[in-house]
Amino acid sequence: AGVAAVPCAASVAHEVGFTGFTATSYASHAGHVASQRVTPSRVFPETPPSSTPDTRNQKVGAGVGSAAILAGVATAVGHGAKKRCGKGSVGSTTCLSTSTVLEKAATNAVEPAKLFEQYVKDREGERVLRKLLIANNGMAATKAILSLRQWSYLELGSDNVFEFVVMATPEDLEANAEFIRLANSYVEVPGGKNVNNYANVDLIVDVAKSQGVDAVWPGWGHASENPKLPDRLKPLGITFIGPTSPVMSVLGDKIAANILAQTAGVPSIPWSGEGLEANLGPDGTIPEDIFRKGTVSTVEQAKEAIKSIGFPVMIKASEGGGGKGIRMVQEEKDL
């Protein structure tokens, strides 16, 4: 994505008549600015970059997030007239050959909110989701914000369509985490284990409600596979960006997922629930009686299941994620 942004910059530069620097040096400059962000707002300098690219900045520009480069291009052509700037203001640029291009762009500019509303309406969408809570941190949150800003710029001509609210622990703030600086605003939440923050459904719902967001994106890990989250958000009129609760109930549990796969005719390796099939209940989940037949909870039950499987076997916690709860057993005495 970062590589694609440079030809984009070159194209715009050619059309509006940039002078004094190339698309490559512009990308480098955008990377330099991005590397110096210290607040949730992105502010571009008053003066254009030097015509001689700084080799230190080129290295940064080569790997900079595409949204940072695209945001710089948007500012230059006038799309960024109302870009986020905290308490400051967007600096005017002097690297266009004439001022008429900026004046024309400003005249034809449309409020991002109205532009997005029309986009959704044209595609028969039911609701506009502008203010989003990113209920995650690290790479998940960073990726979400950069990708959505890039999409909105490429699709709507503005990277200021969405308003992002993030949750930040004291540890995230201490690290000056990138996702916090990319967001429009953040809400400080307790630190420590993820049950205190990003996996805490009650906390996520409270933050979403207090901030008046349109939707919640949970990312991956943490509360992203907890069916209680979409169930809690729905009565509040807040959209959960992800699978429905029944789907997560079935696929988030390893036992239920295997039964569902077998019901659909997907070949499965021998396991404790081999051959089990089920029709989903009214709530979209595997019936409890069939689910229990696929589980083992005692050594005796495990021994019985192993008779048809044979050693070695793998014992896996049905709700263990990320490789947790896996044990290999070579012989019966180790069960």
N, C-alpha and C positions, 0 to 999 in steps of 0.2 A: 504493500500500500504506500509505503514511503517512497519507493522508486517511482510509482505511477504519478506521484504528486509533482515531480520535477518537470516532466513533459507538460503537465497541466500549467505549471507556472510559466514555462517557455511560451506556450500558446497565448496565454493572457498577455504576457509581456509584449509579444509581437503585435497583438491587436491594439493595445492601448498606447504603445510607444514608450516603453521604459527606456531610460537613458542612464548610462553610468554603471550598470551592472547586469550580469547575466542571470538566467534562471537558476544556474547552479549556485552562484554566490548568494542569490536571494534565498534559496533553500538553506544554505549555510547560515545566513543571517537569522532566518526563522528558528533554526536549531539553537543558535547562540542565545536568542531571546528566551526560547523555551527553557534552556538550561539555567536561566537566571530567575525564573519565576519563584517568588517566595510567598505569594498570596493566592487565593482561589481565582483571582482575575488575571487575565493576560493583557498586558499593555505594551504597545509597540512604540518605539522611540520617535522623536520628532524628525530626525534626520535619516536619510537613506543610507544603506550600507556603502562602504567604500567600493570603488570600481575595481580595486584589487582585492580579491577574496582573501580573507584571513585563513591560512591553512589549518589553524586550530579549529576554526568554526566549520570548515569543510568536513572534518571528521565527525563532528556532532551532527551537521546537517544531513549526512549520508544515512544516519540511522534514526533521525528524529521522527516522532509520530506524524503521520500524514496530516492529521488535523491541524497541527501547529503550522505546517507549511501552507496548507489551504487557507487557514485563518489569515495568514499574512497576505496572500493573494487577494482574499476578499476585502481586506482593508484597503489595499492599493486601488482596487477598481470601484470602491464606493459601497460595496455590499455591507461592509462592517460599520456603517455609520452609527449604529446603536449597539456596538459590541460591549460585552461586560468589561467594566473598568474599575470596579470598586468605587472609591470616592474620587478617582481621577477622571480623565477624559481621554478619548482616543486622539492621539497626536495626528495632525495633518501631515500628509506626505508631500515631498517636493520632487519625487522622482518620476513624475509624469511629464511628458513633453508639453502638454497644455492643461489648463484647469477646466476646460470645457468637458472633458470626459467625466471628471468627478461630478461636475454640476449636473450633467445629463443623468448620470447614474443615480444621484441623490433624488432628482426629480421623479424618476421612474421607480424608485424604491417602494416596496410594499412592506408593511409591518410583518415580521416573521409569523406572528400569531395568526393574522388574517390569511397569510399565504398558506400556512399549514392547515387551517380550517378548510380552505377551498380545496386543497389537495385531498383531504379525507372525504369531503363531500363529493368530489368528482369520482371517487372510487367506491362510493356508496358505503363508506365506513359509518359505524354507529356512534363512535365517540372519539374525540380528540384527546390524545394523551400527551400533554406537554410537560407537566411537572412530575418528575420521576424520582422515586426514592431508590437508590442503589443500596440494597441491604447486604453489602459484602465489602471486602476491602482488597488491598493488594492488586494483583494482576487482573482479577475478575472485574473490579470496579474501574480500573484504568482502561482496560480494553473496551468495556461497555461505553464509557463516556467518549473516548476517541472515535470508536466506530460509529456511534450515533451522530456525532458532530460531522464526521466525514460524509456520512450518508446524507444528512440534511443539507450540507453544502453542495454536494454533487447533484442532489435531486431538486433542491429548492433555492439554491444560490445563497444560502445563509447558514452559518454554523451556530447561530444564536436562536434556533427554533426551540430547543429543549431547555428546560431548567432542571439542573441536577442537584438533588439533596443527597448527601452521604452521611453515614454514621462513622464516627471516628473515636477510637479508644485512646487513652493517654499514651499508649505505646505508639500508635499511628502518628499522633501529633508530635511526639518526641522525635520520631524519625523523619518528620517533615514529608510524609508520604505523598507520592505523586498524585494519587487519586483525590486527595483533599485539595490540593492546589488546582486541580482541573475542575472541581465542582463549583457550582454557584454558591452553595452554602453547606455547612455541616452541622451535625448535632453530636455533641460529645456523649459517649456512652461508657459504661463501666469496662474496665480492662480485664485481663486475666483470660480464663478459658472461654471458648466460644459460647458456652451455655449462658454466659453473662452478657453477651452482645449479639454477634451475628447469627447465632443459632437459637436465640431467645425469641420465640414467636410473640409472646406478650409485649416485649420491648419493641420489636419491629412494628407491630400493629399500633402501639402507642405513638411512636415516632411518625408513622405514616399519617395517623389521624391528626396529630398536633400540627404537622407541617402542611396539611391540606393538599397532599399529593394526589395526582390522578391515578398513578399506578406504582407498583412495586416490582422491581427486578431483583431476584434473589441471587443471581450468579450461579456458581456451582459450589458444592459442599455446603457446610453450615445448615441453614434452614431450607435450602433449595428443594429437598426431597421430603419435606415434612408436610403431609396433606393438611395439617391443622392450619397452616398459614393461609392458603387460598380460602379455606372455610371461614376463617376469621375476618378476612378482608372483604369478602363478598357482601355481607350485610351492611358494610360501611360504604358501599358503592365505589370501592377502590379496586381497580383491575390488578389481577395477579398475572404478570407476564411469564407464562410458563404453562406446564401441563395442568389439567384439572385434578382435583383431589382424588377421584377414583383411579385415575391413571397412575398417579404416584403411589397410591395404596397398593396397587397390583405390581408395579414394576420396581418400586423401592425396596420391596422385600424379596429376598432370593428364593424363598420357598414358593411364594405366590407367582413370581416371574417364571419359574421353571414349570409350574403347573399350567400356566397360560401358554407357554411355548409348546408344551406337549399337546394341549387342546387344539392349537393351531397347526399341528402336524410337523412342528420343527424337530428334527432329530436331536436327541439329548443323550449325554453320556449316562451310564448307570449311576443312580443315586437313590436316596432313601424314599423318594416319592415317585419312583419310576412307574410309568403307566397311568398315573393319575390324570384325569381330565375333569373339567368343570365348566359349567355355564356361569357367566358372571351374574351376581345377584342384582336386585333393583338399584343398589347403590354403586354398582359397577365394580364390586370386589369379589374375590374368591370366597365361596361359602365356608364358614368356619370349620364345619365338620370335615370337609375335604382337605382344607388347609392343614389341619392337625395330623392327618394321615401321612403327610409328607415330612413331618418333623420327627426328630429324636431328642429326648431330653434326659435320658438315663443311659447308663452303660449297657444295661440289658437290651434296651431298644436298639442301641448302636450295633451290638453283637448280632442281633437278629437281621438287621438290614445288611450287614456286611456279608452274610451268608450268600446273598445273591450278587454281591459286588466283587468281593475278593480283595485281598491286600495287595499293594498298599492303598490306603484310603486317605482322603482329605476331609477333615472336619471343619466346617465353616459356620460361623455365627450368621444366622439368617439376616440380621440387620447390621452386620459389620460392613463398613465401607472403607475404601482405600486400602484394601489388603489386610485390614484388621480382623483378628479372630480366626485366622487360618492355622491349622495344625496338621502336619502329615503324620500318619501312624503306620508303622511298618508291620507291627504284629499286635495280637490281641491284648497282651499284657500291658501295653502302653496306652490302652484306651482311657 
